[in-house]
Amino acid sequence: ATDLLAVIEFIADEFPEAPVTLKAEGSVVAGAVFAACLSGKVSNAEIETEGLSFEDGSLPLVPGILQYGDMEFWMGKMKA
């Protein structure tokens, strides 16, 4: 997530008038969602999370993440 966040921030700073679109699928979706939540500079996200969750182990291990919520919770935070 921190690597993706750095890329998002760089692009947003270099091209402040351009919208930033984030696209992700597969095992990288968790990092993409976290980066979008942290950045606030993503204007559009196309992130395919269907069938992926921390609870069932289909996403990489993030210790303690389920105390906050699974992928639906984080997708909601990204859109806020």
PDB file of N, CA, C and O in Angstrom, chain B, residues numbered from 101:
ATOM      1  N   ALA B 101       0.820  -1.197   0.000  1.00  0.00           N
ATOM      2  CA  ALA B 101       0.000   0.000   0.000  1.00  0.00           C
ATOM      3  C   ALA B 101       0.864   1.261   0.000  1.00  0.00           C
ATOM      4  O   ALA B 101       0.517   2.247  -0.651  1.00  0.00           O
ATOM      5  N   THR B 102       1.972   1.238   0.716  1.00  0.00           N
ATOM      6  CA  THR B 102       2.805   2.438   0.773  1.00  0.00           C
ATOM      7  C   THR B 102       3.457   2.730  -0.573  1.00  0.00           C
ATOM      8  O   THR B 102       3.631   3.892  -0.939  1.00  0.00           O
ATOM      9  N   ASP B 103       3.818   1.687  -1.309  1.00  0.00           N
ATOM     10  CA  ASP B 103       4.388   1.895  -2.648  1.00  0.00           C
ATOM     11  C   ASP B 103       3.342   2.504  -3.587  1.00  0.00           C
ATOM     12  O   ASP B 103       3.631   3.453  -4.315  1.00  0.00           O
ATOM     13  N   LEU B 104       2.135   1.954  -3.563  1.00  0.00           N
ATOM     14  CA  LEU B 104       1.060   2.503  -4.396  1.00  0.00           C
ATOM     15  C   LEU B 104       0.720   3.930  -3.977  1.00  0.00           C
ATOM     16  O   LEU B 104       0.471   4.787  -4.825  1.00  0.00           O
ATOM     17  N   LEU B 105       0.711   4.182  -2.680  1.00  0.00           N
ATOM     18  CA  LEU B 105       0.446   5.527  -2.182  1.00  0.00           C
ATOM     19  C   LEU B 105       1.486   6.513  -2.703  1.00  0.00           C
ATOM     20  O   LEU B 105       1.140   7.626  -3.098  1.00  0.00           O
ATOM     21  N   ALA B 106       2.750   6.117  -2.707  1.00  0.00           N
ATOM     22  CA  ALA B 106       3.811   6.995  -3.215  1.00  0.00           C
ATOM     23  C   ALA B 106       3.602   7.318  -4.690  1.00  0.00           C
ATOM     24  O   ALA B 106       3.819   8.454  -5.113  1.00  0.00           O
ATOM     25  N   VAL B 107       3.186   6.339  -5.468  1.00  0.00           N
ATOM     26  CA  VAL B 107       2.934   6.568  -6.897  1.00  0.00           C
ATOM     27  C   VAL B 107       1.744   7.504  -7.075  1.00  0.00           C
ATOM     28  O   VAL B 107       1.805   8.438  -7.874  1.00  0.00           O
ATOM     29  N   ILE B 108       0.673   7.262  -6.343  1.00  0.00           N
ATOM     30  CA  ILE B 108      -0.517   8.127  -6.422  1.00  0.00           C
ATOM     31  C   ILE B 108      -0.148   9.567  -6.070  1.00  0.00           C
ATOM     32  O   ILE B 108      -0.520  10.496  -6.786  1.00  0.00           O
ATOM     33  N   GLU B 109       0.568   9.750  -4.989  1.00  0.00           N
ATOM     34  CA  GLU B 109       0.937  11.099  -4.544  1.00  0.00           C
ATOM     35  C   GLU B 109       1.834  11.790  -5.575  1.00  0.00           C
ATOM     36  O   GLU B 109       1.667  12.980  -5.843  1.00  0.00           O
ATOM     37  N   PHE B 110       2.777  11.054  -6.149  1.00  0.00           N
ATOM     38  CA  PHE B 110       3.665  11.632  -7.161  1.00  0.00           C
ATOM     39  C   PHE B 110       2.864  12.089  -8.373  1.00  0.00           C
ATOM     40  O   PHE B 110       3.022  13.216  -8.842  1.00  0.00           O
ATOM     41  N   ILE B 111       2.010  11.215  -8.873  1.00  0.00           N
ATOM     42  CA  ILE B 111       1.215  11.562 -10.053  1.00  0.00           C
ATOM     43  C   ILE B 111       0.305  12.757  -9.764  1.00  0.00           C
ATOM     44  O   ILE B 111       0.204  13.676 -10.577  1.00  0.00           O
ATOM     45  N   ALA B 112      -0.345  12.741  -8.620  1.00  0.00           N
ATOM     46  CA  ALA B 112      -1.245  13.844  -8.264  1.00  0.00           C
ATOM     47  C   ALA B 112      -0.491  15.163  -8.128  1.00  0.00           C
ATOM     48  O   ALA B 112      -1.009  16.216  -8.501  1.00  0.00           O
ATOM     49  N   ASP B 113       0.718  15.113  -7.602  1.00  0.00           N
ATOM     50  CA  ASP B 113       1.521  16.339  -7.450  1.00  0.00           C
ATOM     51  C   ASP B 113       2.065  16.839  -8.790  1.00  0.00           C
ATOM     52  O   ASP B 113       2.125  18.045  -9.029  1.00  0.00           O
ATOM     53  N   GLU B 114       2.459  15.908  -9.660  1.00  0.00           N
ATOM     54  CA  GLU B 114       3.011  16.289 -10.963  1.00  0.00           C
ATOM     55  C   GLU B 114       1.945  16.791 -11.933  1.00  0.00           C
ATOM     56  O   GLU B 114       2.220  17.640 -12.781  1.00  0.00           O
ATOM     57  N   PHE B 115       0.740  16.269 -11.807  1.00  0.00           N
ATOM     58  CA  PHE B 115      -0.358  16.628 -12.706  1.00  0.00           C
ATOM     59  C   PHE B 115      -1.590  17.000 -11.882  1.00  0.00           C
ATOM     60  O   PHE B 115      -2.575  16.262 -11.882  1.00  0.00           O
ATOM     61  N   PRO B 116      -1.547  18.133 -11.180  1.00  0.00           N
ATOM     62  CA  PRO B 116      -2.608  18.478 -10.231  1.00  0.00           C
ATOM     63  C   PRO B 116      -3.992  18.660 -10.858  1.00  0.00           C
ATOM     64  O   PRO B 116      -4.998  18.508 -10.166  1.00  0.00           O
ATOM     65  N   GLU B 117      -4.061  18.974 -12.125  1.00  0.00           N
ATOM     66  CA  GLU B 117      -5.355  19.174 -12.776  1.00  0.00           C
ATOM     67  C   GLU B 117      -5.954  17.873 -13.312  1.00  0.00           C
ATOM     68  O   GLU B 117      -7.145  17.820 -13.618  1.00  0.00           O
ATOM     69  N   ALA B 118      -5.138  16.830 -13.426  1.00  0.00           N
ATOM     70  CA  ALA B 118      -5.600  15.561 -13.992  1.00  0.00           C
ATOM     71  C   ALA B 118      -6.228  14.685 -12.904  1.00  0.00           C
ATOM     72  O   ALA B 118      -5.699  14.589 -11.796  1.00  0.00           O
ATOM     73  N   PRO B 119      -7.353  14.050 -13.222  1.00  0.00           N
ATOM     74  CA  PRO B 119      -7.936  13.116 -12.252  1.00  0.00           C
ATOM     75  C   PRO B 119      -7.075  11.857 -12.138  1.00  0.00           C
ATOM     76  O   PRO B 119      -6.486  11.409 -13.122  1.00  0.00           O
ATOM     77  N   VAL B 120      -7.009  11.302 -10.952  1.00  0.00           N
ATOM     78  CA  VAL B 120      -6.239  10.082 -10.720  1.00  0.00           C
ATOM     79  C   VAL B 120      -7.208   8.910 -10.649  1.00  0.00           C
ATOM     80  O   VAL B 120      -8.085   8.869  -9.785  1.00  0.00           O
ATOM     81  N   THR B 121      -7.044   7.953 -11.569  1.00  0.00           N
ATOM     82  CA  THR B 121      -7.859   6.743 -11.580  1.00  0.00           C
ATOM     83  C   THR B 121      -6.994   5.576 -11.148  1.00  0.00           C
ATOM     84  O   THR B 121      -5.880   5.401 -11.642  1.00  0.00           O
ATOM     85  N   LEU B 122      -7.506   4.783 -10.231  1.00  0.00           N
ATOM     86  CA  LEU B 122      -6.791   3.627  -9.714  1.00  0.00           C
ATOM     87  C   LEU B 122      -7.544   2.370 -10.140  1.00  0.00           C
ATOM     88  O   LEU B 122      -8.733   2.228  -9.856  1.00  0.00           O
ATOM     89  N   LYS B 123      -6.846   1.456 -10.825  1.00  0.00           N
ATOM     90  CA  LYS B 123      -7.433   0.192 -11.253  1.00  0.00           C
ATOM     91  C   LYS B 123      -6.646  -0.942 -10.618  1.00  0.00           C
ATOM     92  O   LYS B 123      -5.416  -0.923 -10.601  1.00  0.00           O
ATOM     93  N   ALA B 124      -7.377  -1.945 -10.088  1.00  0.00           N
ATOM     94  CA  ALA B 124      -6.692  -3.080  -9.470  1.00  0.00           C
ATOM     95  C   ALA B 124      -7.593  -4.303  -9.461  1.00  0.00           C
ATOM     96  O   ALA B 124      -8.818  -4.203  -9.401  1.00  0.00           O
ATOM     97  N   GLU B 125      -6.947  -5.457  -9.522  1.00  0.00           N
ATOM     98  CA  GLU B 125      -7.653  -6.723  -9.385  1.00  0.00           C
ATOM     99  C   GLU B 125      -6.691  -7.755  -8.816  1.00  0.00           C
ATOM    100  O   GLU B 125      -5.476  -7.564  -8.853  1.00  0.00           O
ATOM    101  N   GLY B 126      -7.227  -8.830  -8.298  1.00  0.00           N
ATOM    102  CA  GLY B 126      -6.393  -9.891  -7.739  1.00  0.00           C
ATOM    103  C   GLY B 126      -5.843  -9.555  -6.364  1.00  0.00           C
ATOM    104  O   GLY B 126      -6.444  -8.784  -5.616  1.00  0.00           O
ATOM    105  N   SER B 127      -4.716 -10.127  -6.042  1.00  0.00           N
ATOM    106  CA  SER B 127      -4.168 -10.011  -4.689  1.00  0.00           C
ATOM    107  C   SER B 127      -3.711  -8.609  -4.318  1.00  0.00           C
ATOM    108  O   SER B 127      -3.474  -8.336  -3.142  1.00  0.00           O
ATOM    109  N   VAL B 128      -3.583  -7.708  -5.296  1.00  0.00           N
ATOM    110  CA  VAL B 128      -3.132  -6.350  -5.007  1.00  0.00           C
ATOM    111  C   VAL B 128      -4.285  -5.419  -4.594  1.00  0.00           C
ATOM    112  O   VAL B 128      -4.042  -4.265  -4.244  1.00  0.00           O
ATOM    113  N   VAL B 129      -5.527  -5.904  -4.631  1.00  0.00           N
ATOM    114  CA  VAL B 129      -6.654  -5.007  -4.344  1.00  0.00           C
ATOM    115  C   VAL B 129      -6.609  -4.428  -2.938  1.00  0.00           C
ATOM    116  O   VAL B 129      -6.976  -3.270  -2.738  1.00  0.00           O
ATOM    117  N   ALA B 130      -6.170  -5.204  -1.970  1.00  0.00           N
ATOM    118  CA  ALA B 130      -6.105  -4.688  -0.600  1.00  0.00           C
ATOM    119  C   ALA B 130      -5.162  -3.494  -0.521  1.00  0.00           C
ATOM    120  O   ALA B 130      -5.508  -2.470   0.069  1.00  0.00           O
ATOM    121  N   GLY B 131      -3.991  -3.612  -1.101  1.00  0.00           N
ATOM    122  CA  GLY B 131      -3.042  -2.496  -1.113  1.00  0.00           C
ATOM    123  C   GLY B 131      -3.599  -1.292  -1.847  1.00  0.00           C
ATOM    124  O   GLY B 131      -3.382  -0.154  -1.430  1.00  0.00           O
ATOM    125  N   ALA B 132      -4.314  -1.531  -2.936  1.00  0.00           N
ATOM    126  CA  ALA B 132      -4.901  -0.430  -3.699  1.00  0.00           C
ATOM    127  C   ALA B 132      -5.972   0.291  -2.894  1.00  0.00           C
ATOM    128  O   ALA B 132      -6.030   1.520  -2.891  1.00  0.00           O
ATOM    129  N   VAL B 133      -6.808  -0.463  -2.220  1.00  0.00           N
ATOM    130  CA  VAL B 133      -7.852   0.157  -1.388  1.00  0.00           C
ATOM    131  C   VAL B 133      -7.229   0.943  -0.246  1.00  0.00           C
ATOM    132  O   VAL B 133      -7.649   2.068   0.028  1.00  0.00           O
ATOM    133  N   PHE B 134      -6.238   0.375   0.421  1.00  0.00           N
ATOM    134  CA  PHE B 134      -5.579   1.089   1.520  1.00  0.00           C
ATOM    135  C   PHE B 134      -4.891   2.356   1.017  1.00  0.00           C
ATOM    136  O   PHE B 134      -4.966   3.398   1.668  1.00  0.00           O
ATOM    137  N   ALA B 135      -4.228   2.278  -0.125  1.00  0.00           N
ATOM    138  CA  ALA B 135      -3.563   3.464  -0.686  1.00  0.00           C
ATOM    139  C   ALA B 135      -4.586   4.544  -1.016  1.00  0.00           C
ATOM    140  O   ALA B 135      -4.350   5.720  -0.742  1.00  0.00           O
ATOM    141  N   ALA B 136      -5.713   4.162  -1.597  1.00  0.00           N
ATOM    142  CA  ALA B 136      -6.755   5.141  -1.921  1.00  0.00           C
ATOM    143  C   ALA B 136      -7.330   5.768  -0.655  1.00  0.00           C
ATOM    144  O   ALA B 136      -7.608   6.966  -0.627  1.00  0.00           O
ATOM    145  N   CYS B 137      -7.509   4.967   0.386  1.00  0.00           N
ATOM    146  CA  CYS B 137      -8.009   5.502   1.666  1.00  0.00           C
ATOM    147  C   CYS B 137      -7.027   6.514   2.254  1.00  0.00           C
ATOM    148  O   CYS B 137      -7.438   7.553   2.770  1.00  0.00           O
ATOM    149  N   LEU B 138      -5.750   6.216   2.178  1.00  0.00           N
ATOM    150  CA  LEU B 138      -4.727   7.089   2.752  1.00  0.00           C
ATOM    151  C   LEU B 138      -4.502   8.352   1.932  1.00  0.00           C
ATOM    152  O   LEU B 138      -4.195   9.404   2.493  1.00  0.00           O
ATOM    153  N   SER B 139      -4.646   8.267   0.641  1.00  0.00           N
ATOM    154  CA  SER B 139      -4.303   9.381  -0.228  1.00  0.00           C
ATOM    155  C   SER B 139      -5.352  10.485  -0.257  1.00  0.00           C
ATOM    156  O   SER B 139      -5.037  11.647  -0.004  1.00  0.00           O
ATOM    157  N   GLY B 140      -6.562  10.139  -0.556  1.00  0.00           N
ATOM    158  CA  GLY B 140      -7.581  11.163  -0.740  1.00  0.00           C
ATOM    159  C   GLY B 140      -7.476  11.860  -2.089  1.00  0.00           C
ATOM    160  O   GLY B 140      -8.259  12.767  -2.371  1.00  0.00           O
ATOM    161  N   LYS B 141      -6.533  11.459  -2.925  1.00  0.00           N
ATOM    162  CA  LYS B 141      -6.337  12.105  -4.228  1.00  0.00           C
ATOM    163  C   LYS B 141      -6.835  11.240  -5.390  1.00  0.00           C
ATOM    164  O   LYS B 141      -6.682  11.613  -6.553  1.00  0.00           O
ATOM    165  N   VAL B 142      -7.421  10.100  -5.078  1.00  0.00           N
ATOM    166  CA  VAL B 142      -7.958   9.219  -6.107  1.00  0.00           C
ATOM    167  C   VAL B 142      -9.368   9.693  -6.436  1.00  0.00           C
ATOM    168  O   VAL B 142     -10.247   9.689  -5.574  1.00  0.00           O
ATOM    169  N   SER B 143      -9.581  10.102  -7.683  1.00  0.00           N
ATOM    170  CA  SER B 143     -10.894  10.607  -8.071  1.00  0.00           C
ATOM    171  C   SER B 143     -11.809   9.510  -8.601  1.00  0.00           C
ATOM    172  O   SER B 143     -13.029   9.675  -8.618  1.00  0.00           O
ATOM    173  N   ASN B 144     -11.231   8.394  -9.034  1.00  0.00           N
ATOM    174  CA  ASN B 144     -12.011   7.284  -9.562  1.00  0.00           C
ATOM    175  C   ASN B 144     -11.259   5.999  -9.282  1.00  0.00           C
ATOM    176  O   ASN B 144     -10.040   5.935  -9.442  1.00  0.00           O
ATOM    177  N   ALA B 145     -11.991   4.971  -8.863  1.00  0.00           N
ATOM    178  CA  ALA B 145     -11.357   3.682  -8.589  1.00  0.00           C
ATOM    179  C   ALA B 145     -12.156   2.565  -9.234  1.00  0.00           C
ATOM    180  O   ALA B 145     -13.379   2.495  -9.106  1.00  0.00           O
ATOM    181  N   GLU B 146     -11.445   1.700  -9.924  1.00  0.00           N
ATOM    182  CA  GLU B 146     -12.033   0.506 -10.513  1.00  0.00           C
ATOM    183  C   GLU B 146     -11.296  -0.675  -9.892  1.00  0.00           C
ATOM    184  O   GLU B 146     -10.307  -1.171 -10.431  1.00  0.00           O
ATOM    185  N   ILE B 147     -11.802  -1.105  -8.751  1.00  0.00           N
ATOM    186  CA  ILE B 147     -11.133  -2.138  -7.977  1.00  0.00           C
ATOM    187  C   ILE B 147     -12.078  -3.326  -7.835  1.00  0.00           C
ATOM    188  O   ILE B 147     -13.154  -3.211  -7.249  1.00  0.00           O
ATOM    189  N   GLU B 148     -11.669  -4.447  -8.371  1.00  0.00           N
ATOM    190  CA  GLU B 148     -12.494  -5.650  -8.376  1.00  0.00           C
ATOM    191  C   GLU B 148     -12.239  -6.458  -7.107  1.00  0.00           C
ATOM    192  O   GLU B 148     -11.211  -7.124  -6.980  1.00  0.00           O
ATOM    193  N   THR B 149     -13.188  -6.392  -6.166  1.00  0.00           N
ATOM    194  CA  THR B 149     -13.032  -7.097  -4.894  1.00  0.00           C
ATOM    195  C   THR B 149     -13.979  -8.279  -4.741  1.00  0.00           C
ATOM    196  O   THR B 149     -13.933  -8.975  -3.727  1.00  0.00           O
ATOM    197  N   GLU B 150     -14.829  -8.514  -5.720  1.00  0.00           N
ATOM    198  CA  GLU B 150     -15.817  -9.579  -5.600  1.00  0.00           C
ATOM    199  C   GLU B 150     -15.141 -10.922  -5.347  1.00  0.00           C
ATOM    200  O   GLU B 150     -14.237 -11.336  -6.073  1.00  0.00           O
ATOM    201  N   GLY B 151     -15.609 -11.588  -4.294  1.00  0.00           N
ATOM    202  CA  GLY B 151     -15.069 -12.902  -3.949  1.00  0.00           C
ATOM    203  C   GLY B 151     -13.770 -12.861  -3.158  1.00  0.00           C
ATOM    204  O   GLY B 151     -13.217 -13.913  -2.836  1.00  0.00           O
ATOM    205  N   LEU B 152     -13.274 -11.680  -2.840  1.00  0.00           N
ATOM    206  CA  LEU B 152     -12.027 -11.561  -2.083  1.00  0.00           C
ATOM    207  C   LEU B 152     -12.311 -11.049  -0.680  1.00  0.00           C
ATOM    208  O   LEU B 152     -13.070 -10.096  -0.506  1.00  0.00           O
ATOM    209  N   SER B 153     -11.711 -11.673   0.311  1.00  0.00           N
ATOM    210  CA  SER B 153     -11.887 -11.208   1.686  1.00  0.00           C
ATOM    211  C   SER B 153     -10.682 -11.609   2.522  1.00  0.00           C
ATOM    212  O   SER B 153      -9.949 -12.541   2.193  1.00  0.00           O
ATOM    213  N   PHE B 154     -10.503 -10.883   3.604  1.00  0.00           N
ATOM    214  CA  PHE B 154      -9.448 -11.228   4.550  1.00  0.00           C
ATOM    215  C   PHE B 154      -9.872 -12.452   5.355  1.00  0.00           C
ATOM    216  O   PHE B 154      -9.050 -13.301   5.700  1.00  0.00           O
ATOM    217  N   GLU B 155     -11.177 -12.527   5.649  1.00  0.00           N
ATOM    218  CA  GLU B 155     -11.676 -13.609   6.497  1.00  0.00           C
ATOM    219  C   GLU B 155     -11.445 -14.990   5.892  1.00  0.00           C
ATOM    220  O   GLU B 155     -11.053 -15.918   6.600  1.00  0.00           O
ATOM    221  N   ASP B 156     -11.683 -15.135   4.590  1.00  0.00           N
ATOM    222  CA  ASP B 156     -11.526 -16.458   3.983  1.00  0.00           C
ATOM    223  C   ASP B 156     -10.101 -16.719   3.487  1.00  0.00           C
ATOM    224  O   ASP B 156      -9.820 -17.794   2.956  1.00  0.00           O
ATOM    225  N   GLY B 157      -9.212 -15.757   3.655  1.00  0.00           N
ATOM    226  CA  GLY B 157      -7.813 -15.951   3.285  1.00  0.00           C
ATOM    227  C   GLY B 157      -7.504 -15.726   1.816  1.00  0.00           C
ATOM    228  O   GLY B 157      -6.404 -16.041   1.363  1.00  0.00           O
ATOM    229  N   SER B 158      -8.464 -15.182   1.058  1.00  0.00           N
ATOM    230  CA  SER B 158      -8.200 -14.944  -0.358  1.00  0.00           C
ATOM    231  C   SER B 158      -7.436 -13.644  -0.605  1.00  0.00           C
ATOM    232  O   SER B 158      -7.050 -13.354  -1.737  1.00  0.00           O
ATOM    233  N   LEU B 159      -7.220 -12.875   0.438  1.00  0.00           N
ATOM    234  CA  LEU B 159      -6.374 -11.680   0.381  1.00  0.00           C
ATOM    235  C   LEU B 159      -5.168 -11.895   1.288  1.00  0.00           C
ATOM    236  O   LEU B 159      -5.239 -12.697   2.220  1.00  0.00           O
ATOM    237  N   PRO B 160      -4.071 -11.202   1.038  1.00  0.00           N
ATOM    238  CA  PRO B 160      -2.875 -11.374   1.878  1.00  0.00           C
ATOM    239  C   PRO B 160      -3.166 -11.072   3.354  1.00  0.00           C
ATOM    240  O   PRO B 160      -4.035 -10.264   3.680  1.00  0.00           O
ATOM    241  N   LEU B 161      -2.431 -11.731   4.216  1.00  0.00           N
ATOM    242  CA  LEU B 161      -2.591 -11.569   5.653  1.00  0.00           C
ATOM    243  C   LEU B 161      -2.258 -10.137   6.077  1.00  0.00           C
ATOM    244  O   LEU B 161      -1.183  -9.620   5.774  1.00  0.00           O
ATOM    245  N   VAL B 162      -3.198  -9.511   6.781  1.00  0.00           N
ATOM    246  CA  VAL B 162      -2.983  -8.200   7.395  1.00  0.00           C
ATOM    247  C   VAL B 162      -3.372  -8.374   8.861  1.00  0.00           C
ATOM    248  O   VAL B 162      -4.560  -8.364   9.185  1.00  0.00           O
ATOM    249  N   PRO B 163      -2.404  -8.533   9.741  1.00  0.00           N
ATOM    250  CA  PRO B 163      -2.717  -8.810  11.143  1.00  0.00           C
ATOM    251  C   PRO B 163      -3.665  -7.776  11.754  1.00  0.00           C
ATOM    252  O   PRO B 163      -3.453  -6.569  11.636  1.00  0.00           O
ATOM    253  N   GLY B 164      -4.704  -8.273  12.400  1.00  0.00           N
ATOM    254  CA  GLY B 164      -5.649  -7.419  13.117  1.00  0.00           C
ATOM    255  C   GLY B 164      -6.654  -6.687  12.252  1.00  0.00           C
ATOM    256  O   GLY B 164      -7.458  -5.921  12.784  1.00  0.00           O
ATOM    257  N   ILE B 165      -6.648  -6.886  10.942  1.00  0.00           N
ATOM    258  CA  ILE B 165      -7.510  -6.105  10.056  1.00  0.00           C
ATOM    259  C   ILE B 165      -8.986  -6.358  10.307  1.00  0.00           C
ATOM    260  O   ILE B 165      -9.797  -5.441  10.173  1.00  0.00           O
ATOM    261  N   LEU B 166      -9.355  -7.587  10.670  1.00  0.00           N
ATOM    262  CA  LEU B 166     -10.765  -7.912  10.838  1.00  0.00           C
ATOM    263  C   LEU B 166     -11.391  -7.264  12.064  1.00  0.00           C
ATOM    264  O   LEU B 166     -12.615  -7.261  12.194  1.00  0.00           O
ATOM    265  N   GLN B 167     -10.582  -6.716  12.968  1.00  0.00           N
ATOM    266  CA  GLN B 167     -11.172  -5.992  14.098  1.00  0.00           C
ATOM    267  C   GLN B 167     -11.836  -4.706  13.615  1.00  0.00           C
ATOM    268  O   GLN B 167     -12.676  -4.140  14.315  1.00  0.00           O
ATOM    269  N   TYR B 168     -11.466  -4.247  12.438  1.00  0.00           N
ATOM    270  CA  TYR B 168     -12.089  -3.067  11.837  1.00  0.00           C
ATOM    271  C   TYR B 168     -13.140  -3.453  10.825  1.00  0.00           C
ATOM    272  O   TYR B 168     -14.193  -2.819  10.762  1.00  0.00           O
ATOM    273  N   GLY B 169     -12.887  -4.470  10.037  1.00  0.00           N
ATOM    274  CA  GLY B 169     -13.847  -4.915   9.047  1.00  0.00           C
ATOM    275  C   GLY B 169     -13.154  -5.559   7.864  1.00  0.00           C
ATOM    276  O   GLY B 169     -11.940  -5.458   7.689  1.00  0.00           O
ATOM    277  N   ASP B 170     -13.975  -6.231   7.051  1.00  0.00           N
ATOM    278  CA  ASP B 170     -13.440  -6.898   5.876  1.00  0.00           C
ATOM    279  C   ASP B 170     -13.494  -5.945   4.683  1.00  0.00           C
ATOM    280  O   ASP B 170     -13.652  -4.739   4.871  1.00  0.00           O
ATOM    281  N   MET B 171     -13.368  -6.448   3.496  1.00  0.00           N
ATOM    282  CA  MET B 171     -13.204  -5.621   2.299  1.00  0.00           C
ATOM    283  C   MET B 171     -14.334  -4.619   2.093  1.00  0.00           C
ATOM    284  O   MET B 171     -14.080  -3.505   1.636  1.00  0.00           O
ATOM    285  N   GLU B 172     -15.581  -4.983   2.418  1.00  0.00           N
ATOM    286  CA  GLU B 172     -16.691  -4.044   2.241  1.00  0.00           C
ATOM    287  C   GLU B 172     -16.481  -2.776   3.081  1.00  0.00           C
ATOM    288  O   GLU B 172     -16.752  -1.667   2.619  1.00  0.00           O
ATOM    289  N   PHE B 173     -16.004  -2.948   4.301  1.00  0.00           N
ATOM    290  CA  PHE B 173     -15.732  -1.794   5.178  1.00  0.00           C
ATOM    291  C   PHE B 173     -14.699  -0.868   4.553  1.00  0.00           C
ATOM    292  O   PHE B 173     -14.889   0.348   4.511  1.00  0.00           O
ATOM    293  N   TRP B 174     -13.600  -1.449   4.067  1.00  0.00           N
ATOM    294  CA  TRP B 174     -12.520  -0.636   3.511  1.00  0.00           C
ATOM    295  C   TRP B 174     -12.912   0.013   2.197  1.00  0.00           C
ATOM    296  O   TRP B 174     -12.470   1.124   1.905  1.00  0.00           O
ATOM    297  N   MET B 175     -13.726  -0.650   1.406  1.00  0.00           N
ATOM    298  CA  MET B 175     -14.223  -0.031   0.170  1.00  0.00           C
ATOM    299  C   MET B 175     -15.078   1.179   0.520  1.00  0.00           C
ATOM    300  O   MET B 175     -15.008   2.200  -0.165  1.00  0.00           O
ATOM    301  N   GLY B 176     -15.879   1.082   1.568  1.00  0.00           N
ATOM    302  CA  GLY B 176     -16.683   2.210   2.025  1.00  0.00           C
ATOM    303  C   GLY B 176     -15.831   3.373   2.503  1.00  0.00           C
ATOM    304  O   GLY B 176     -16.177   4.530   2.265  1.00  0.00           O
ATOM    305  N   LYS B 177     -14.734   3.088   3.165  1.00  0.00           N
ATOM    306  CA  LYS B 177     -13.820   4.136   3.633  1.00  0.00           C
ATOM    307  C   LYS B 177     -13.155   4.827   2.451  1.00  0.00           C
ATOM    308  O   LYS B 177     -12.892   6.028   2.498  1.00  0.00           O
ATOM    309  N   MET B 178     -12.887   4.084   1.409  1.00  0.00           N
ATOM    310  CA  MET B 178     -12.248   4.650   0.225  1.00  0.00           C
ATOM    311  C   MET B 178     -13.188   5.642  -0.451  1.00  0.00           C
ATOM    312  O   MET B 178     -12.738   6.680  -0.935  1.00  0.00           O
ATOM    313  N   LYS B 179     -14.481   5.341  -0.493  1.00  0.00           N
ATOM    314  CA  LYS B 179     -15.456   6.188  -1.170  1.00  0.00           C
ATOM    315  C   LYS B 179     -15.832   7.410  -0.353  1.00  0.00           C
ATOM    316  O   LYS B 179     -16.366   8.379  -0.892  1.00  0.00           O
ATOM    317  N   ALA B 180     -15.555   7.372   0.953  1.00  0.00           N
ATOM    318  CA  ALA B 180     -15.955   8.486   1.833  1.00  0.00           C
ATOM    319  C   ALA B 180     -15.162   9.743   1.553  1.00  0.00           C
ATOM    320  O   ALA B 180     -15.376  10.766   2.204  1.00  0.00           O
TER     321      ALA B 180
END
